[in-house]
Amino acid sequence: MAEVRFNSILDNDFYKFTMQNAVVKLFPTQSVKYEFINRGKHLFPEGFAQALRDAVNAMAQLKLTKAEKRYLQETCPYIDLPYLDFLEGFHYDPSEVHIQQDGTSLEVWVEGLWYRTILWEVPLLALISELHYVLNHMERDDNQTVIETTDRKAQKLVELGVTFAEFGTRRRHSYKVHDLVVNSLIENQNSNFTGTSNVHFAMKYGVKPIGTHAHEWFMFHGAEFGFKMANKLALEHWVDIYRGDLGVALSDTYTTKVFFQQFDKKFAKLFDGVRHDSGDPLEFADLTIAHYKANGINPLFKYIIFSDGLNLAKVEEIKNYCEGKIGTSFGIGTNLTNDVGLKPMNIVMKLIGVQGHSGEWIPTIKLSDEHGKYTGDPSMIKLAKEFLQIED
């Protein structure tokens, strides 16, 4: 059986590093918990936990190379040298990751200081996905078929005239498939492909690393400062660190409706756009356009990044609906990095708790625009909906 191993500390989503930079500066003493959620009810074969443990232990050997540090300095001027010096000395600590297997059921959780544990989520999901196919002896399409599938999609996206990025690290089939896909997108040599969320592949292929922040940024602020202040303080803190750079705001941690109540004229002007990650994309477009107009802003000067379970049909529908109304871009994930003739996994890893000042754990929650994507403690979800006046 081939070993599944990471070979670069940058083989991770860009927003993990941008958030880590902010956490190091603003919340260096906060401890958190993350939990693996098996949405697809996948079954794990005997020995899976040990194989995952071996892969996790190997992560401790990764470190930022001089070439990688130089790449980040040259490509990301908004990330300062003190953080890059920190990252150069950073090592994964496998003791922060807890893995248990009971029959075909797998439990994984991470606990520790937020500025350290924040980098685990994406690699863990990618490892679980790749090991799933290896240990179940599932044969994917051959390399040439993967390349042809990617080329066909890239050509269609060019024909549609949309800009798009690759967002598929966390549920990729494997490192090899991911590499084939990004290389194929580069080979198509068109300006429509704007980059990848994976920093390692962005460096390898000379494209832009794409990303800002994730739901956990807002979930943490909800637990730490209260639900009514979560969006506003999360955005304020982001501006404090990046001063207008990395200006795409994620909108649906506590529903889009609540988000726009606090995304006032200041934020609407300062941020370049918003990202859609749940709910009906066309309804979201209407809400966003109306919000900009209500604040005296021409929506054509702003844009939406759509990133929720996209395929080519969805992209075409959204593009046609939004054309001439607001700028658009698309982040396509699993449909690019795990379209290999096998069923992709439906797995996530979420922030579930923030340690309070007295040592107690405060549950974190996410109230996306799809009720099926609500995550967190049910009593805390109920409380948040009452505070935020969210009705079913």
ABEGO torsion letter per residue (X at the ends): XBBBBBABAABBBAAAAAAAAAAAAABAABBBBBBBBBAAGBBBBBGAAAAAAAAAAAAAABBBBAAAAAAAAAABAABBAAAAAAAAABBBBAAABBBBBBEABBBBBBBEBAAAAAAAAAAAAAAAAAAAAAAAGBBBBBAAAAAAAAAAAAAAAAAAGBBBBBAAAAABABAAAAAAAAAAAAAAGBAABAEBABAAAAAAAGBBBBEBBBAAAAAAAAAAAEAAAAAAAAAAAAAAAAGGBGABBBAAAAEAAAAAAABBAAAAAABAEBBBABEBAAAAAAAAAAAAAAAGBBAAABBBBBABGBBAAAAAAAAAAABGABBBBBBBBAAAAABAGBBBBBBBBBBABBBBAAGBBBBBBBBBABAAABBEBAAAAAAAAAAAGBBX
